[in-house]
Amino acid sequence: MAAVDISFRIGGEAGQGVESSGEGYAQALTHAGFYIFARPNYHSRIRGGHNFFTIRASSEPVYAIKDTVEILMALNAETIERHHQAVVPKGAIIVDKGVDFDQALLQGRDVWLVRAPLMDIAREQGSAVMANTAILAVASALVDLDLEAMLAVINKNFRAKSAEIAERNEAVARAAYRWAQQSVGGSLPWALIKPDEAPQRVALTGNTAFAMGAIMAGCKFVAGYPMTPATSVLEYAAQHADEWGLVVKHAEDEIAAVNMCIGAAHAGVRAMAPTSGGGFDLMAEGLSLAGITETPLVIYLAQRPGPATGLATRTAQADLNLAIYSGHGEFPRAVLAPHTAEESFHCAARAFNIAEKYQCLVIVLADHHNATSLWSTPVEAFDIDSVEIDRGKLLGAEDLERMAGEYLRYKITDDGVSPRALPGSHPKAVYLATANEHREDGHITEDALISTAMVQKRTRKLRAIAQEMRPPQKYGPDEAERTFVCWGSTFGAVYEAMQHLNEQGKTANMVHFVDLWPFPQEGARRALAGAKRIIDVEGNATAQFAFLLHACGGIDVDEKVLKFDGREFTPGYILAALKE
């Protein structure tokens, strides 16, 4: 059977439930057995402004949204005005029969306009706010999607709140689906026929997957100040705090949040702070405190465009330099950049393990794109039994009992990592931790030789941390005319652009980085050895990763495809940039 690949887009005004409707439909398509990739697009306001949600469903894995859609679901006239040109020939636009819009926009277009009695059905079967349910049901009928997939999600999402609301939404969905089957007169040229043996999948955002992974990795303390797009990590932790024994603090600001986390981690629990660029700026002094006290700390930095407030609900990859170099003075850290929900889940355990093994800062560098996008992933990818916990040189009471002499918290060692005892856990585990430079026992010093030795001790950790960094992954044929280089969330768009070029007989491959710092020099050199034409793809204006590749790997790129308008890459954007 030929692969099915259909994109849906629902649009309307902020406050019309566009995002919740889109996410629910993405869940329904996943429940029906399809691979999905879905993206919200919204303004940073509660009411007003145009929002839309795009869902791509396929019988084969998909990694990015397309520039075109097969079905446009318009909750208002503005949606048609803004997106009609994205609808492919033979595609459909669904809108309530009472919505007035300029029909000249569709003149000469081979587009199917479906004017449905959405509000009438919603009012008759439930209430006006359920028009979203009606429009999704009509779309399902047009592509022959079994309505049961929608009904299952409606039941799951609404029944816990109110059985009556669930039943009314189900009635609206059934009535709208029935109207479309009886009144539209056929279906689109595409059909979403459920795969015969679809594995059980779950649709998760990068944020949700990371929060799940953090909890499974033993995180017990989360503190933050809400900031898009990291807020849902804080929310997920709060929702499951009682279930998993977490302490979750909505701090008064990011300065308080990072210091709370440092205190919690110093006391012995795994702690993290989710934030975005502006909040991360406020944490810089705290990062340095964690650096000199050698406190394990995980920061989840979900990027958005800046400077300042910037584009608060858009995406960017412009905080790479910030993550690598933030904080005063010099101290070791690791920077990881997950790119899918599955990678985000497993990245959490790696982040906490590295932080505790090397008693250092670990920054997980996400962005709005992978933080809020939905992927459908096989359930077994999130196997909690696969999560390993490594707490490094953490001493127990028996270790301290066997220890001859005084316990030295900052003992100078060959690898730079000192044995770590939790304060107060044993009579020997009483020591001073200070933001000043200190001796091995923690007491303050300004001695030049001791200061030099302590800086060298902390710096030695970088060699060991570097061994934890995975080399980049190479995709596509070994020999190719062009090689894409990318990191983080650009993965999906680059991967599909590469596939398209190879299908057209224009050979391409790609080298994708997930572990960014310490920079995997040898891995980068091996992966890019013999590359004929290196094309850097990243979401910033100054090609920050290309500079890192040159500075740390001695590798120069031949071309750059950059995007810094706050919107995500698409395969079409990359291919068009190559032609230009």
C-alpha positions in Angstrom: 0.0 0.0 0.0 1.3 3.5 -0.9 2.3 5.7 2.0 -0.4 8.1 3.2 0.8 11.6 4.1 -1.9 14.2 4.9 -1.6 17.5 6.7 -4.4 19.2 8.6 -4.5 22.7 9.9 -7.0 24.3 12.2 -7.0 28.0 12.7 -8.8 30.7 14.6 -8.6 33.5 17.1 -6.7 33.1 20.4 -9.2 31.9 22.9 -11.1 29.7 20.5 -9.4 26.5 21.6 -7.2 26.0 18.6 -4.3 24.5 20.4 -6.4 22.1 22.6 -8.4 21.1 19.5 -5.2 20.5 17.5 -3.5 18.5 20.2 -6.6 16.4 20.8 -6.9 15.6 17.0 -3.2 14.7 17.0 -3.9 12.3 19.8 -6.8 10.8 17.9 -4.7 10.2 14.8 -2.0 8.6 17.0 -4.7 6.4 18.6 -5.8 5.4 15.0 -2.4 4.0 14.4 -0.7 6.8 12.4 2.6 8.5 12.7 2.1 12.2 13.4 4.2 15.3 13.8 2.3 18.4 15.0 3.1 22.0 15.7 1.2 24.8 17.5 1.6 28.4 16.3 0.3 31.1 18.6 0.6 34.7 19.7 1.8 35.7 23.2 -1.7 36.9 24.2 -4.7 35.4 25.9 -7.3 36.8 23.5 -7.0 38.1 19.9 -4.4 37.4 17.3 -4.4 34.5 14.9 -3.5 31.0 16.1 -3.2 27.8 14.2 -2.2 24.2 14.7 -0.7 21.9 12.0 -0.8 18.1 12.2 0.9 15.8 9.7 -0.3 12.2 9.7 1.3 9.4 7.8 1.6 5.7 7.5 5.4 6.2 7.6 7.5 8.1 10.1 7.4 11.9 9.7 9.7 14.4 11.3 8.6 17.9 10.3 5.6 19.8 9.0 5.2 20.6 5.3 4.7 24.0 3.7 1.3 22.8 2.3 -1.8 21.2 3.8 -4.5 19.0 2.5 -7.3 20.1 4.8 -7.7 23.6 6.3 -10.2 23.9 9.1 -11.2 27.5 9.5 -12.9 28.6 12.7 -13.0 32.2 11.3 -12.6 34.1 8.1 -9.0 35.2 8.9 -7.9 31.6 8.8 -9.0 31.3 5.1 -7.4 34.7 4.3 -4.1 33.7 5.8 -3.8 30.0 4.8 -5.8 29.4 1.6 -2.7 29.5 -0.5 -1.2 26.6 1.5 -4.0 24.3 0.5 -2.9 21.8 -2.2 -5.0 21.2 -5.4 -7.9 18.9 -4.6 -7.6 19.9 -1.0 -10.4 21.1 1.2 -11.3 24.1 3.3 -13.9 23.5 6.0 -15.7 26.5 7.4 -19.1 27.1 9.1 -21.8 28.1 6.7 -22.3 31.4 8.6 -18.7 32.7 8.3 -18.4 35.5 5.7 -15.2 35.7 3.8 -13.9 36.9 0.5 -14.7 34.0 -1.9 -12.7 35.7 -4.6 -9.6 34.3 -2.8 -10.6 30.9 -4.0 -11.5 31.8 -7.6 -9.7 29.6 -10.1 -8.4 27.4 -7.3 -9.0 23.6 -7.5 -10.0 23.6 -3.8 -13.0 21.9 -2.3 -15.0 24.4 -0.1 -17.1 22.6 2.5 -19.6 25.0 4.2 -20.9 23.0 7.1 -23.5 23.8 9.7 -21.0 23.5 12.5 -22.6 26.0 14.9 -26.0 24.5 14.3 -24.8 21.0 15.1 -22.9 22.2 18.1 -25.8 24.1 19.6 -28.3 21.2 18.9 -26.1 18.5 20.4 -24.1 20.3 23.0 -23.1 24.0 23.0 -21.6 26.6 20.7 -18.1 26.0 22.1 -18.2 22.5 20.7 -18.0 23.8 17.1 -14.3 22.7 17.2 -15.4 19.1 17.8 -17.7 19.4 14.9 -15.1 20.7 12.4 -12.7 17.9 13.4 -15.4 15.3 12.9 -16.1 16.7 9.4 -12.4 16.5 8.5 -12.3 12.9 9.7 -15.3 12.0 7.4 -13.5 13.6 4.4 -10.5 11.3 4.8 -12.5 8.2 5.9 -10.9 8.3 9.3 -12.8 6.0 11.7 -14.7 8.3 14.1 -13.9 5.9 17.0 -10.4 7.3 17.2 -11.8 10.8 17.9 -14.4 9.4 20.3 -11.8 7.6 22.3 -9.8 10.9 22.9 -13.0 12.8 23.7 -13.9 10.2 26.3 -10.3 10.3 27.8 -10.0 14.1 27.8 -13.5 15.1 29.1 -15.0 12.2 31.1 -12.7 12.8 34.1 -14.0 16.4 34.2 -17.6 15.7 33.4 -19.5 12.8 32.0 -22.1 15.2 30.6 -19.5 17.3 28.7 -18.0 14.1 27.3 -21.3 12.8 26.1 -22.3 16.1 24.5 -19.0 16.3 22.6 -19.5 12.7 21.5 -23.0 13.6 20.2 -21.6 16.6 18.3 -18.9 14.5 16.7 -21.3 11.8 15.6 -23.8 14.3 14.2 -21.1 16.3 12.3 -19.5 13.1 11.0 -22.9 11.8 9.8 -23.7 15.2 8.1 -20.4 15.1 6.2 -21.0 11.5 5.0 -24.5 12.3 3.9 -24.1 15.9 2.5 -20.6 16.4 1.1 -20.9 13.7 -1.5 -17.7 11.7 -1.4 -14.3 12.0 0.2 -11.0 13.6 -0.7 -8.5 11.8 -3.0 -6.7 10.7 0.1 -7.9 8.2 2.7 -6.5 7.6 6.2 -6.9 3.8 6.3 -5.7 2.4 9.6 -2.5 0.4 9.2 -3.1 -3.4 9.8 -0.5 -3.8 12.5 0.2 -0.4 14.0 2.3 -0.7 17.3 0.9 1.1 20.3 2.1 4.7 20.1 1.9 7.8 22.3 2.0 11.4 21.2 4.2 13.6 23.4 5.8 16.9 23.3 9.5 17.3 24.0 8.7 19.1 27.3 6.4 16.3 28.5 8.9 13.6 27.5 11.8 15.4 29.3 9.7 15.9 32.5 8.7 12.2 32.4 12.4 11.2 32.0 13.5 13.5 34.8 11.0 11.9 37.2 12.1 8.4 36.1 15.7 9.5 36.6 15.0 10.3 40.3 14.5 14.0 40.2 12.9 15.0 43.5 13.1 18.8 43.4 12.0 21.2 40.7 11.9 25.0 41.0 11.2 27.6 38.4 9.3 30.7 37.4 6.9 30.2 34.5 8.4 31.2 31.2 7.4 30.0 27.7 8.3 27.5 26.3 9.6 25.8 29.5 6.5 26.2 31.6 4.9 22.9 30.8 7.9 21.1 32.4 7.2 22.8 35.6 3.5 22.1 35.2 4.0 18.4 34.5 6.2 18.1 37.6 3.6 19.8 39.7 0.8 17.7 38.4 2.6 14.5 39.4 4.4 15.7 42.5 2.3 13.7 45.0 2.4 10.6 42.8 6.2 10.5 42.6 7.2 12.3 45.8 8.5 15.5 44.3 8.8 19.0 45.8 7.9 21.6 43.1 8.3 25.3 43.8 6.9 28.2 41.9 9.6 30.6 42.8 9.2 34.4 42.9 11.9 34.7 40.2 14.6 32.7 38.5 17.3 33.9 40.9 15.4 32.2 43.7 14.6 29.2 41.6 18.3 28.4 40.8 19.4 28.9 44.3 16.6 26.7 45.7 17.8 24.0 43.3 21.4 24.4 44.4 20.4 24.1 48.0 18.3 21.0 47.3 21.1 19.4 45.3 23.7 20.2 48.0 21.4 18.4 50.4 21.5 15.3 48.2 18.4 15.3 45.9 18.4 15.5 42.2 17.2 19.0 41.3 16.5 20.9 38.1 15.2 24.3 37.0 13.3 24.7 33.7 13.5 28.2 32.1 14.0 30.1 28.9 16.6 32.7 27.8 15.5 35.7 29.9 15.1 33.6 33.0 18.4 31.8 32.4 20.1 35.2 32.3 19.0 35.8 35.8 20.5 32.4 36.9 24.0 33.2 35.7 25.4 34.1 39.2 23.8 30.9 40.6 25.4 28.8 37.9 28.8 30.1 39.1 27.9 29.3 42.7 27.1 25.7 41.6 30.4 25.7 39.7 32.6 26.6 42.7 30.7 24.5 45.2 30.7 21.6 42.7 27.0 21.0 43.2 25.2 18.8 40.6 22.7 20.9 38.8 20.5 20.4 35.8 19.0 23.4 33.9 16.4 22.9 31.2 16.9 25.8 28.8 14.1 26.0 26.2 15.1 28.7 23.7 13.0 31.4 22.2 14.0 34.4 20.1 15.5 37.4 21.9 17.0 39.6 23.1 14.8 40.7 26.0 11.2 39.4 25.6 11.8 39.0 21.9 9.2 36.7 20.3 7.9 35.0 23.4 6.0 32.2 21.7 8.3 31.5 18.8 11.4 29.4 18.3 15.1 30.0 17.8 18.5 28.3 18.3 20.3 31.5 19.4 21.3 30.6 23.0 24.0 28.1 22.1 26.8 30.6 23.1 24.8 31.5 26.2 24.6 27.9 27.3 28.3 27.2 26.8 29.7 30.4 28.2 27.3 31.8 30.8 28.4 32.4 34.3 31.5 34.3 35.5 34.8 32.6 36.0 35.6 29.2 34.5 34.0 25.9 35.6 33.0 22.7 33.8 29.6 22.0 32.3 27.9 19.8 29.7 25.4 20.9 27.1 23.0 18.5 25.5 20.5 19.3 22.8 17.7 16.7 22.3 15.7 16.7 19.1 12.7 14.3 19.5 10.4 13.3 22.3 12.2 10.0 22.7 15.6 11.7 22.8 14.3 14.2 25.4 13.1 11.4 27.6 16.5 9.6 27.7 18.4 12.9 27.8 17.0 13.6 31.2 18.7 10.6 32.8 21.9 11.3 31.0 21.8 14.9 32.3 21.3 13.9 35.9 23.9 11.2 35.7 26.6 13.5 34.2 25.7 16.2 36.8 26.2 13.8 39.7 29.1 11.8 38.3 31.2 14.9 37.7 29.5 17.2 40.3 28.9 19.8 37.6 26.3 21.9 35.7 24.4 20.2 32.9 22.3 22.4 30.5 19.7 20.7 28.4 19.3 23.0 25.4 15.8 22.7 23.9 13.8 25.3 22.0 10.2 26.2 21.4 10.0 23.8 18.4 10.9 20.6 20.1 9.5 21.7 23.5 6.0 22.1 22.1 5.9 19.8 19.0 4.1 16.5 19.2 5.7 13.2 18.0 4.0 9.9 17.9 6.5 7.4 19.3 6.2 3.6 20.1 5.3 3.2 23.8 8.3 0.9 24.4 10.7 3.8 23.6 9.8 5.2 27.0 10.6 2.1 28.9 11.3 3.1 32.5 13.3 0.0 33.2 15.9 1.2 30.7 16.6 4.3 32.8 19.9 3.9 34.7 20.8 6.0 37.7 24.5 6.7 38.4 25.2 8.9 41.4 29.0 8.9 41.0 31.3 9.2 44.0 28.4 9.6 46.5 29.6 8.3 49.9 27.3 6.4 52.3 27.7 6.0 56.1 29.8 2.8 55.7 32.2 4.6 53.3 32.7 7.4 55.8 33.2 4.9 58.7 36.0 3.2 56.8 37.6 6.5 55.9 40.9 7.2 57.8 41.3 10.8 58.9 39.2 13.8 58.1 36.7 13.9 55.3 37.7 16.5 52.6 34.8 17.6 50.5 37.0 19.2 47.9 39.8 16.7 47.9 42.2 17.1 45.0 42.0 14.0 42.8 43.4 12.8 39.5 40.1 13.2 37.7 39.0 16.3 39.5 36.0 14.7 41.1 36.0 14.6 44.9 34.2 12.0 47.0 30.8 13.5 47.9 29.2 13.1 51.3 25.8 14.6 52.0 26.0 17.2 54.7 25.0 16.0 58.1 24.5 12.4 57.0 27.4 11.3 59.3 29.5 12.9 62.0 32.3 13.2 59.5 30.0 14.7 56.9 30.2 18.2 58.4 32.0 20.7 56.2 32.0 24.2 54.9 30.7 25.0 51.4 31.3 28.6 50.3 31.2 30.8 47.2 34.7 31.9 47.9 37.7 29.9 46.8 38.6 27.3 49.4 40.9 24.6 50.6 40.2 20.9 50.3 38.2 21.1 53.6 36.1 23.9 52.3 37.6 26.8 54.3 38.1 30.1 52.5 41.6 30.8 51.2 43.3 33.4 49.0 46.5 31.4 48.8 47.8 31.6 45.2 49.0 28.0 45.0 45.8 26.5 46.5 43.6 28.7 44.2 45.6 27.5 41.2 45.3 23.9 42.3 41.5 24.2 42.8 40.9 25.7 39.4 43.0 22.9 37.8 41.1 20.3 39.8 37.7 21.5 38.6 39.0 22.0 35.0 40.2 18.4 35.0 36.6 17.2 35.0 36.2 18.4 31.4 38.4 15.5 30.2 36.2 13.0 31.8 33.0 14.8 30.8 34.2 14.8 27.2 34.3 11.0 27.3 30.6 11.1 28.0 29.8 13.1 24.8 28.5 11.0 22.0 29.7 11.6 18.5 27.3 13.1 16.0 25.0 10.7 14.0 25.4 10.4 10.3 22.5 9.7 8.0 22.2 9.0 4.3 24.8 7.6 1.9 28.5 7.6 2.8 29.4 9.5 -0.3 27.3 12.5 -1.2 27.5 15.7 -3.2 26.4 17.7 -0.1 26.5 17.2 3.6 24.1 19.0 6.0 25.3 19.8 9.5 22.8 20.5 12.1 21.9 20.2 15.8 18.9 20.1 18.0 15.4 20.6 16.6 16.5 21.2 13.0 16.9 17.5 12.7 13.5 16.7 11.2 13.4 19.3 8.5 17.0 18.6 7.4 16.4 14.8 7.4 13.4 15.1 5.1 15.2 17.6 2.9 18.1 15.1 2.6 15.6 12.3 1.7 14.0 14.5 -1.0 17.4 15.3 -2.6 18.3 11.6 -2.7 15.0 10.6 -4.2 15.7 13.2 -6.9 19.1 11.8 -7.6 21.0 14.6 -6.0 23.0 12.8 -3.3 23.0 14.2 0.2 23.7 13.1 3.7 23.6 14.8 7.1 25.6 14.9 10.3 23.5 15.7 13.4 24.9 16.7 16.8 23.0 16.0 20.1 25.9 16.4 22.5 27.4 19.8 22.1 29.8 20.6 25.0 32.5 19.6 25.6 32.6 19.6 21.9 33.1 16.1 20.4 36.1 17.0 18.3 37.2 13.6 17.1 33.7 12.5 16.4 33.0 15.6 14.3 36.2 15.2 12.3 35.4 11.5 11.6 31.8 12.2 10.6 32.8 15.0 8.3 36.0 13.6 6.8 35.8 13.7 3.1 32.6 15.8 2.9 32.6 17.6 -0.4 30.2 20.5 0.4 29.2 21.2 4.1 26.0 23.1 4.6 25.2 24.4 8.1 21.5 24.6 9.0 20.6 26.4 12.2 18.0 28.8 13.7 20.0 31.9 14.4 21.5 34.9 12.5 25.2 34.4 13.3 25.7 30.7 12.6 26.8 30.0 16.2 27.3 26.3 15.6 29.4 26.8 12.5 31.7 29.0 14.6 31.9 26.2 17.2 32.6 23.7 14.5 35.5 25.8 13.2 36.9 26.9 16.6 36.8 23.4 18.2 37.0 21.0 15.2 39.0 23.1 12.7 36.1 22.4 10.2 34.8 25.1 7.9 31.3 25.1 6.3 30.8 25.9 2.7 27.3 27.3 2.9 24.8 28.4 5.6 21.1 28.1 5.7 19.9 30.3 8.6 16.5 31.2 9.8 15.8 33.7 12.6 12.2 34.9 12.1 10.9 32.8 15.0 9.4 30.1 12.8 10.6 26.5 12.5 12.5 25.1 9.5 10.5 23.1 7.0 12.1 20.7 4.3 10.7 23.1 1.7 12.5 26.1 3.2 15.8 24.3 3.1 15.4 23.1 -0.4 14.4 26.6 -1.6 17.4 28.1 0.1 19.7 25.7 -1.7 18.2 26.7 -5.0 18.8 30.4 -4.2 
